[in-house]
């Protein structure tokens, strides 16, 4: 995946909800809103999307830091041997 932190919200007026439901099940769409929707619905979806993005980004950064620490530890251990 090119940018795993991207959170997708689909707002559609189309009557083909099967495509949206498939996207939800496959994990490529975070939220699905069907027009007409209220400003409160959009705001809630955006706030939830921002929170999800932050969690995904934080998880990625923590994972990268742990990998770096593990590699540094292995390198240090190799120097001591």
N, C-alpha and C positions, 0 to 999 in steps of 0.2 A: 504494500500500500504506500502510495507516494507521500501522503500527509495524514498520518493516523490520528492526529488530534482534531481534524476537521469534524464538525458536528453538523449534520445536514437536517434541515427542517423543510419539509415539502408543504407548500400551500397551493392547492389546486381547486379549480372550479370544474374540472373535468369529471365526468360521471364514471370514469374507469378507475374505481378504487382498488381493483385487483392488483394493478401495478404498484400502487402505494403500499398495499398490504404485503406484497412480496418483498418490497424494499425494507419494510419494517422487520420482517422475519429474517431477512438476510443480514440485517445489521447495518445496512448502508444509509438508512434514514432513521434519525433519532426521534423526530416527531412528525406527525402527519396532521395537517389542518385542512379542512374542506371549506371552501367559500360557500356562503358568506360566514365569516367568523368574526368574533368581536375583537376589539383592540386588547381587551383583557386576555383573551386566548392567545393572541400573538405575543403579548408581553410575557405571559407565563411561559410560553414555549421558548422565547429568547432567553429568559432568566435561567430556565432549566438547562438550555443548551450551553450557556456561558459556564455554568457550574460544571457540567459534564466535561467541557473543554479544559477547564482548569484542572480537574481531577486527572484527566488523561495526560496532560502535559506534565503535571507533578509526578505521576507514576513513571513516565518515561525518563524524566530527569533523575529521579531516585534510582531507577534501574541502571542508568548510565553511570551514576556515581558509585553504585555498588560494584559494577563490573570494573571500573577503574581502580577501586580500592583492592579488589581481588587480584587484579593484574599486578598492581604495585606490591602487594604482599608476596605474591609468587616470585616477583623479581628480587625482592629483598631477601626472601628465604634462599633463593639460588645463590646470592652473594655470600650468605653466611656459610654455605656448605663447602 
